[in-house]
């Protein structure tokens, strides 16, 4: 930098210095005035009318109601809010402030009343609609809340706050255990039958209709049977069945047929001139076709724009009428209508989800076990690595991008914020799964065609083995085991030999099952969860061991040789040369156990059958 340039910069900084000082002074004065105003409002000696006038000046602040509640208390805050309403009963900001004050004070009925009045002054305010809908969900007026949030979900399927309110309302209807003659949970004073029963039933019916009726799919199934799409049908058959025979298409009624069609409509090119690659597909052609009814075209457009492919874990299959889904790859959470009956908790759906008329719903998916989904994740990562490497080569980059490695204990979770546009990385994963959907299905079918093998959590062939080992110094043996990090002592005296740690998904599923059985609040989210490798019960001079594989038995013997040392050796330490071992599983017969030697003060039997 030359001397002239530096001199000009010094002059500019010198000219700006008075302006910065003036801005700091103005900011400090504003802070001082705000502090004086707040102190004046909080002063108990200030007349209520004066405090209300000061509150009205700052009523548009979103934090004023919370500050009033915390600074002057709920009772005085309500007094000031009522005085402000008396002064300006038709002011939107004052109505919202009074509604917030009532909400913080626990008066949900008044908060609902004032919020509804504010909503009448600003009917198109999305924030006001969410505010009132949230109050009605808290009150138990679930159907009324759905009437407010459903248009928001229809206009913007990625409105996270509206989607959360929709889910809370439907789950509230499902969890309500009211009889027809019970008081309505909305506290209207009426019976449930004469108040909210009919609106709640109508809301459930609308959701179930969205789950089981899909006119867009039916229209597309007829649309792509046109002769001009014969080549695409043949290619789709070849991708899925290995035979390019378009004539067999109408007769090929296999379980995978809806999957094939859903995938082909979005991924196969129709080679339309002047159309972007992303829009060049049968679904895009259906949307552009002037003969397509406008309603179907609009619904197909929403399906096209917001469809998301993923590994959707079923967090709560019992919630009616929808299911809570979490994408294992991107952590995207949705509440979707699902036409598949009998879904199991923590199973995984591989396939697309998309919005339709304000509801998210699943497309045709494949249900996987948690183990199958976990095994499929590395396959998806390999597709991602191959794609990123190919893109890098196309762009002329010499150094390939770093490969994405999968660690089941630290899985990649790309949080997609649905309130804004989805994460580009989440969209990239969705595109990869959509493009490679047929290959992933082939991989799953190949796994399922393998002979069944039952293994324990360490991957060893499963055998249930109980063994009893006679010892001479049980207290010393117990003391040596308790100090080990991989052992845990229980109150009943039993010792638990810990195996590998649970993956985050396995741990979440285990805690959810515990809470479903024993109630909320049970289970520590912070404590590390590990599988149980074996259980040891020490009773007088006998150790009873429960294990589930021969490999675990071998490891137990090695553990005994290394850690079960005793000061007594020789014949006087032996009380019984043989114990009792029983194996249930692959052993064709029960044989006499083989003695174990070299354990010091512990003499027992081999854990092999």
C-alpha positions in Angstrom: 0.0 0.0 0.0 1.4 3.4 -1.0 1.9 6.4 1.3 -0.9 8.3 -0.5 -3.4 5.5 0.1 -2.5 5.3 3.8 -2.9 9.1 4.1 -6.4 9.0 2.6 -7.4 6.2 5.0 -6.2 8.2 8.0 -8.2 11.2 6.8 -11.3 9.1 6.3 -11.0 7.6 9.8 -10.5 11.1 11.3 -13.6 12.4 9.5 -15.6 9.4 10.8 -14.5 9.7 14.4 -17.0 12.4 15.4 -19.9 10.5 13.8 -18.9 7.3 15.8 -18.8 9.3 19.0 -22.2 10.8 18.2 -23.7 7.4 17.5 -22.3 6.0 20.8 -23.8 9.0 22.7 -27.2 8.5 21.1 -27.2 4.8 21.9 -26.2 5.4 25.5 -29.0 8.0 25.9 -31.5 5.6 24.4 -30.5 2.8 26.8 -30.7 5.2 29.7 -34.2 6.4 28.7 -35.4 2.8 28.2 -34.0 1.8 31.7 -35.8 4.8 33.3 -39.0 3.9 31.5 -38.8 0.3 32.7 -38.0 1.4 36.2 -41.0 3.7 36.1 -43.3 1.0 35.0 -42.0 -1.4 37.7 -42.3 1.2 40.4 -45.3 0.3 42.6 -45.9 3.9 43.4 -46.5 4.8 39.7 -50.2 5.2 38.9 -51.6 2.3 36.8 -52.8 4.7 34.1 -49.3 6.2 33.7 -47.7 2.7 33.7 -50.2 1.6 31.1 -49.4 4.6 28.9 -45.7 3.8 29.0 -46.5 0.1 28.2 -48.6 1.2 25.2 -45.6 3.1 23.8 -43.6 -0.1 23.8 -46.4 -2.6 23.2 -45.0 -3.7 19.8 -41.9 -5.1 21.6 -42.1 -8.9 21.6 -40.4 -9.1 25.0 -42.5 -6.5 26.8 -45.1 -9.1 28.1 -42.4 -11.4 29.4 -40.6 -8.6 31.0 -43.7 -7.4 32.8 -44.5 -10.9 34.0 -41.0 -11.3 35.4 -40.4 -7.8 36.8 -43.8 -6.8 38.4 -45.4 -10.2 38.8 -48.4 -11.8 37.1 -51.0 -10.0 39.1 -49.7 -6.5 38.6 -48.9 -7.3 34.9 -52.6 -8.2 34.3 -53.7 -4.9 36.0 -51.4 -2.9 33.8 -52.5 -4.8 30.7 -56.2 -4.3 31.5 -55.6 -0.6 31.9 -53.8 -0.5 28.5 -56.8 -2.3 26.9 -59.2 0.2 28.4 -57.1 3.0 26.9 -56.8 1.4 23.4 -59.2 -1.5 23.1 -58.8 -1.8 19.3 -55.0 -1.6 19.0 -53.5 -4.7 17.6 -50.2 -4.4 19.5 -52.0 -3.9 22.8 -54.2 -6.8 22.3 -51.3 -9.1 21.5 -49.4 -7.8 24.6 -52.5 -8.4 26.8 -52.8 -11.9 25.3 -49.2 -12.7 26.1 -49.6 -11.4 29.6 -52.6 -13.6 30.2 -50.8 -16.6 28.6 -47.8 -16.2 31.0 -50.2 -15.9 33.9 -51.8 -19.2 33.0 -55.2 -17.7 32.0 -55.5 -19.6 28.6 -59.2 -18.7 28.1 -58.5 -14.9 28.3 -55.3 -15.3 26.2 -57.3 -17.1 23.5 -60.1 -14.4 23.6 -57.6 -11.5 23.3 -55.5 -13.4 20.6 -58.7 -14.0 18.6 -59.6 -10.3 18.8 -56.1 -9.4 17.5 -56.4 -12.0 14.8 -59.6 -10.2 13.6 -57.5 -7.0 13.1 -54.7 -8.9 11.3 -56.3 -12.0 9.7 -53.3 -12.6 7.4 -50.6 -12.3 10.0 -48.9 -15.7 10.1 -47.3 -15.0 13.5 -50.6 -14.1 15.0 -52.2 -17.3 13.6 -49.4 -19.4 15.1 -49.8 -17.6 18.4 -53.6 -18.2 18.7 -53.2 -21.8 17.4 -50.6 -22.6 20.1 -52.9 -21.3 22.8 -55.8 -23.4 21.5 -53.6 -26.5 21.5 -52.7 -25.8 25.1 -56.4 -25.4 25.9 -57.3 -28.7 24.3 -59.2 -27.0 21.4 -57.4 -29.2 18.9 -59.8 -29.0 15.9 -60.0 -25.3 16.2 -56.2 -25.0 16.2 -56.1 -27.2 13.1 -58.5 -24.8 11.3 -55.9 -22.1 11.8 -52.7 -23.9 11.0 -53.9 -26.0 8.1 -53.9 -23.1 5.6 -50.4 -22.3 6.6 -49.2 -25.9 6.0 -51.0 -25.9 2.7 -49.4 -22.6 1.6 -45.9 -23.5 2.8 -45.2 -27.2 3.5 -41.8 -26.3 5.0 -43.3 -24.1 7.8 -41.7 -25.9 10.7 -43.7 -24.1 13.4 -47.0 -24.7 11.7 -46.1 -28.4 11.2 -45.2 -28.8 14.8 -48.6 -27.3 15.9 -50.4 -29.6 13.4 -48.6 -32.6 14.9 -49.4 -31.5 18.5 -53.0 -31.0 17.7 -53.5 -34.5 16.1 -51.6 -36.2 18.8 -53.7 -34.3 21.4 -56.8 -35.7 19.7 -55.4 -39.2 19.7 -54.3 -39.0 23.4 -57.6 -37.7 24.6 -59.3 -40.4 26.7 -62.7 -38.6 27.1 -65.9 -40.4 27.2 -68.9 -38.9 25.5 -70.3 -37.7 28.8 -67.0 -36.5 30.3 -66.3 -32.7 30.6 -64.6 -31.5 27.4 -60.8 -30.9 27.9 -61.1 -27.4 26.4 -62.8 -26.4 29.7 -65.9 -25.0 28.0 -68.1 -26.5 30.6 -69.9 -28.7 28.1 -69.6 -32.5 27.7 -67.1 -33.8 25.1 -69.9 -35.2 22.9 -71.7 -31.8 22.7 -68.5 -29.7 22.3 -65.3 -31.0 20.6 -66.2 -34.6 19.7 -67.5 -34.0 16.2 -64.8 -31.4 15.1 -62.1 -33.8 16.3 -63.6 -36.7 14.4 -63.8 -34.5 11.2 -60.2 -33.5 11.6 -59.1 -37.1 11.9 -61.1 -38.0 8.8 -59.4 -35.3 6.8 -56.0 -36.6 7.7 -56.9 -40.2 7.0 -58.3 -39.2 3.6 -55.0 -37.6 2.8 -53.2 -40.9 3.8 -55.3 -43.3 1.6 -56.3 -41.1 -1.4 -53.6 -40.1 -3.9 -55.3 -38.9 -7.2 -52.0 -37.6 -8.5 -50.5 -41.1 -8.4 -53.5 -42.5 -10.1 -53.5 -39.8 -12.8 -49.7 -40.3 -13.4 -50.2 -44.1 -13.6 -52.6 -43.6 -16.6 -50.6 -40.7 -18.0 -47.3 -42.6 -18.6 -49.0 -45.5 -20.3 -49.1 -43.3 -23.5 -47.2 -44.9 -26.4 -44.6 -42.1 -26.4 -43.3 -43.3 -23.0 -42.9 -46.9 -24.1 -39.1 -46.5 -24.1 -39.0 -45.2 -20.5 -41.2 -48.1 -19.4 -38.9 -50.5 -21.0 -35.8 -48.9 -19.4 -37.6 -48.9 -16.0 -38.3 -52.6 -16.4 -34.7 -53.3 -17.3 -33.4 -51.3 -14.3 -35.6 -53.2 -11.8 -36.2 -56.6 -13.4 -33.3 -57.0 -15.8 -35.6 -57.4 -18.8 -36.5 -54.7 -21.3 -39.9 -56.0 -22.2 -42.5 -53.2 -22.3 -45.3 -55.5 -23.3 -45.2 -57.3 -20.0 -45.7 -54.0 -18.1 -49.5 -54.2 -17.6 -49.3 -57.8 -16.4 -46.2 -57.3 -14.1 -48.1 -56.9 -10.8 -45.3 -57.3 -8.3 -45.0 -55.6 -4.9 -42.2 -53.4 -6.3 -44.3 -52.0 -9.1 -45.5 -48.8 -7.2 -41.8 -48.2 -6.2 -40.7 -48.6 -9.8 -43.3 -46.2 -11.1 -42.7 -43.5 -8.4 -39.0 -43.7 -9.1 -39.2 -43.7 -12.9 -41.6 -40.7 -13.0 -39.0 -38.5 -11.2 -35.7 -39.8 -12.5 -36.1 -40.9 -16.2 -35.6 -38.2 -18.8 -38.3 -37.6 -21.5 -35.8 -35.5 -23.6 -38.1 -32.5 -24.0 -36.5 -29.7 -26.0 -35.7 -26.5 -24.1 -36.4 -28.0 -20.6 -34.0 -27.9 -17.7 -32.5 -31.3 -16.8 -34.2 -31.2 -13.4 -37.7 -30.6 -15.0 -37.1 -33.1 -17.8 -39.0 -36.1 -16.4 -42.5 -37.6 -16.6 -43.7 -35.8 -13.5 -42.5 -32.4 -15.0 -44.2 -33.3 -18.4 -47.4 -34.1 -16.5 -47.3 -30.7 -14.8 -46.6 -28.8 -18.1 -49.3 -30.7 -20.1 -52.2 -28.2 -20.8 -54.7 -31.1 -20.6 -53.8 -31.8 -16.9 -56.5 -30.4 -14.6 -55.2 -27.3 -12.8 -55.8 -28.8 -9.3 -53.8 -31.9 -10.1 -51.1 -29.9 -11.8 -50.7 -27.7 -8.6 -50.6 -30.8 -6.3 -48.1 -32.5 -8.6 -45.9 -29.3 -8.6 -45.9 -29.3 -4.8 -45.0 -33.0 -4.9 -42.2 -32.3 -7.4 -40.7 -29.3 -5.5 -40.7 -30.7 -2.0 -40.3 -34.5 -2.4 -37.6 -35.7 -0.1 -36.0 -39.2 -0.3 -34.5 -40.6 2.9 -34.2 -43.3 5.5 -37.2 -42.4 7.7 -37.1 -43.9 11.1 -40.5 -44.4 12.7 -40.2 -42.7 16.1 -43.8 -43.2 17.1 -46.0 -45.6 15.1 -48.9 -45.5 17.5 -49.8 -41.9 17.1 -53.1 -41.5 15.2 -53.6 -40.7 12.4 -50.0 -40.0 11.4 -46.6 -41.2 12.2 -43.6 -39.2 13.5 -40.6 -39.8 11.1 -36.9 -38.8 11.5 -34.5 -39.0 8.6 -31.4 -40.9 9.8 -29.2 -39.1 7.4 -30.3 -35.5 7.8 -32.2 -35.4 11.1 -35.2 -33.9 9.2 -38.4 -34.4 11.3 -41.9 -34.6 9.9 -45.3 -35.8 10.9 -46.7 -37.7 8.0 -49.8 -39.6 6.9 -48.9 -43.2 6.1 -51.0 -45.8 4.4 -48.9 -48.7 5.5 -50.6 -50.5 8.4 -48.9 -52.3 11.3 -45.6 -50.3 11.3 -43.2 -51.2 14.1 -41.5 -48.7 16.3 -37.9 -47.8 15.2 -38.3 -49.6 11.9 -37.2 -47.5 8.9 -38.9 -46.5 5.6 -36.7 -46.2 2.6 -38.3 -43.9 0.0 -39.9 -40.5 -0.6 -42.1 -38.2 1.5 -44.0 -35.2 0.0 -46.6 -32.6 0.9 -50.2 -32.8 -0.3 -53.0 -30.4 0.6 -51.2 -29.3 3.8 -50.3 -32.8 5.0 -47.0 -34.6 4.6 -47.5 -38.2 3.4 -45.2 -41.1 2.5 -44.9 -42.3 -1.0 -44.4 -46.0 -1.7 -41.6 -47.1 0.6 -39.8 -50.2 1.7 -39.9 -51.0 5.4 -36.5 -52.0 6.8 -35.4 -53.2 10.2 -33.0 -50.9 12.1 -30.2 -53.3 11.3 -30.9 -53.2 7.6 -31.0 -49.4 7.7 -27.7 -49.2 9.6 -26.1 -51.5 7.0 -27.5 -49.4 4.2 -26.0 -46.2 5.4 -22.4 -47.1 4.3 -23.8 -47.9 0.8 -25.4 -44.5 0.6 -22.1 -42.9 1.8 -20.3 -44.7 -1.0 -22.7 -43.3 -3.6 -22.1 -39.8 -2.2 -18.3 -40.3 -2.4 -18.5 -41.5 -6.0 -20.8 -38.7 -7.0 -18.7 -36.0 -5.3 -15.5 -37.4 -6.9 -17.2 -37.4 -10.4 -18.3 -33.8 -9.9 -14.8 -32.8 -8.9 -13.4 -34.3 -12.0 -16.0 -32.6 -14.2 -15.0 -29.2 -12.7 -11.3 -29.9 -13.3 -10.2 -30.2 -9.7 -7.0 -32.2 -9.4 -7.4 -33.0 -5.7 -10.4 -35.2 -5.0 -12.7 -34.2 -2.2 -12.4 -35.9 1.2 -14.4 -39.1 1.4 -17.3 -39.3 3.8 -16.7 -42.1 6.3 -19.4 -43.7 8.4 -18.9 -44.4 12.1 -22.1 -45.9 13.7 -21.1 -44.4 17.1 -20.8 -40.9 15.6 -23.2 -40.8 12.6 -23.5 -37.8 10.3 -26.5 -35.8 11.1 -27.2 -32.9 8.8 -29.9 -30.8 10.4 -32.3 -29.5 7.7 -34.1 -26.4 9.0 -37.6 -26.8 7.5 -38.5 -23.2 8.5 -36.2 -22.0 5.8 -35.1 -23.7 2.6 -33.8 -27.2 3.3 -30.1 -27.6 3.7 -28.2 -28.0 0.3 -26.4 -31.0 1.8 -29.8 -32.6 2.8 -31.1 -32.0 -0.8 -27.9 -33.6 -2.1 -28.5 -36.7 0.0 -32.1 -36.8 -1.1 -31.0 -36.7 -4.8 -28.5 -39.4 -4.2 -31.0 -41.8 -2.7 -33.6 -41.0 -5.4 -31.1 -41.7 -8.2 -29.8 -44.9 -6.6 -33.1 -46.1 -5.3 -33.2 -49.2 -7.5 -29.6 -50.2 -6.6 -30.5 -49.8 -2.9 -33.6 -52.0 -3.3 -31.4 -54.7 -5.1 -28.9 -54.6 -2.2 -31.7 -55.1 0.4 -33.2 -58.0 -1.6 -29.8 -59.6 -1.8 -29.4 -59.3 2.0 -32.8 -60.8 2.6 -32.1 -63.8 0.2 -29.2 -64.9 2.3 -29.6 -67.8 4.8 -30.8 -66.6 8.2 -28.1 -66.5 10.8 -28.8 -65.4 14.4 -26.0 -63.5 16.1 -25.6 -61.6 19.4 -24.6 -57.9 19.6 -21.0 -58.8 19.1 -21.8 -60.5 15.8 -21.1 -64.1 17.2 -23.5 -67.0 16.5 -26.1 -67.0 19.2 -26.2 -69.8 21.8 -27.8 -69.5 25.3 -25.4 -70.9 27.9 -25.8 -71.1 31.6 -22.8 -72.2 33.7 -22.2 -72.7 37.4 -18.6 -72.4 38.7 -17.7 -73.3 42.3 -15.2 -71.0 44.0 -13.5 -70.9 47.4 -13.2 -67.1 48.0 -16.4 -65.4 46.6 -15.7 -62.0 48.3 -12.3 -61.7 46.7 -13.6 -62.7 43.3 -16.4 -60.2 43.6 -14.0 -57.4 44.7 -11.7 -58.1 41.7 -14.6 -57.9 39.2 -16.3 -54.8 40.7 -13.3 -52.6 40.1 -13.2 -53.3 36.4 -14.6 -50.6 34.1 -16.5 -53.1 32.1 -18.4 -54.5 35.1 -21.4 -53.0 36.8 -22.8 -54.0 40.2 -26.5 -54.1 40.9 -28.4 -53.8 44.2 -29.4 -57.4 44.2 -25.7 -58.4 44.2 -25.6 -59.4 40.5 -22.7 -58.4 38.3 -23.2 -57.3 34.7 -20.4 -57.7 32.2 -20.8 -54.8 29.7 -20.4 -55.2 26.0 -20.1 -52.5 23.3 -21.8 -49.2 23.6 -25.2 -48.6 21.9 -25.2 -46.4 18.8 -27.2 -43.2 19.2 -30.1 -44.7 17.3 -30.1 -47.9 19.4 -29.8 -45.8 22.6 -32.8 -43.6 21.6 -34.9 -46.6 20.8 -34.0 -48.3 24.1 -34.9 -45.2 26.2 -38.2 -44.8 24.3 -39.1 -48.4 25.0 -38.3 -47.9 28.7 -40.4 -44.8 28.9 -43.3 -46.3 27.1 -43.3 -49.2 29.6 -42.5 -47.3 32.8 -43.7 -43.8 32.0 -42.1 -40.4 31.1 -39.1 -39.2 33.1 -37.5 -42.7 33.3 -34.1 -43.2 31.6 -31.1 -40.9 31.7 -30.3 -39.3 28.3 -26.8 -38.4 29.4 -25.7 -41.9 30.7 -23.9 -44.0 28.2 -25.8 -47.2 27.4 -24.1 -50.4 26.7 -25.1 -53.9 25.8 -24.9 -56.7 28.4 -22.3 -59.4 27.5 -22.9 -61.7 30.4 -24.3 -61.8 33.9 -22.6 -63.1 37.0 -24.4 -64.1 40.2 -22.3 -65.0 43.2 -24.1 -67.1 45.8 -22.1 -68.5 48.6 -19.4 -70.5 46.8 -20.9 -70.7 43.3 -20.8 -68.2 40.4 -23.7 -68.6 38.0 -22.8 -67.2 34.5 -25.3 -66.4 31.7 -23.8 -65.9 28.3 -25.1 -66.0 24.7 -22.3 -67.3 22.6 -19.3 -69.6 22.7 -17.0 -66.7 21.8 -18.3 -64.9 24.9 -17.6 -68.0 26.9 -14.0 -68.1 25.6 -13.6 -64.5 26.5 -14.9 -65.2 30.0 -12.3 -67.9 30.5 -9.6 -65.6 29.4 -10.9 -63.0 31.7 -10.8 -65.5 34.5 -7.3 -66.5 33.8 -6.1 -62.9 33.8 -8.2 -61.4 36.6 -9.5 -64.1 39.0 -6.4 -64.6 41.0 -6.5 -66.0 44.5 -3.9 -66.4 47.2 -4.8 -70.0 47.9 -3.6 -72.6 45.4 -3.5 -76.4 45.3 -5.8 -79.2 46.2 -7.3 -77.5 49.3 -8.7 -74.8 47.1 -10.7 -77.3 45.1 -14.2 -78.1 46.4 -15.6 -79.5 43.3 -13.7 -80.7 40.2 -16.8 -80.3 38.1 -19.6 -77.8 37.9 -22.7 -77.9 35.8 -22.9 -76.4 32.3 -26.0 -76.4 30.1 -26.1 -75.1 26.6 -29.3 -74.4 24.6 -29.0 -73.7 20.9 -26.8 -75.4 18.3 -25.5 -78.2 20.6 -27.1 -81.4 19.5 -26.7 -83.1 22.9 -25.5 -82.3 26.4 -22.1 -83.6 27.2 -20.1 -83.9 30.4 -18.2 -80.6 30.9 -14.5 -80.3 30.6 -12.5 -79.1 33.6 -10.9 -75.7 33.6 -7.4 -75.4 35.1 -5.0 -72.6 35.7 -7.5 -70.2 37.3 -5.9 -70.1 40.7 -8.5 -70.0 43.5 -11.4 -70.6 41.1 -11.9 -74.1 39.7 -14.9 -74.9 37.6 -15.9 -76.0 34.2 -15.6 -75.1 30.6 -18.4 -72.9 29.4 -18.5 -74.9 26.1 -21.3 -77.5 25.9 
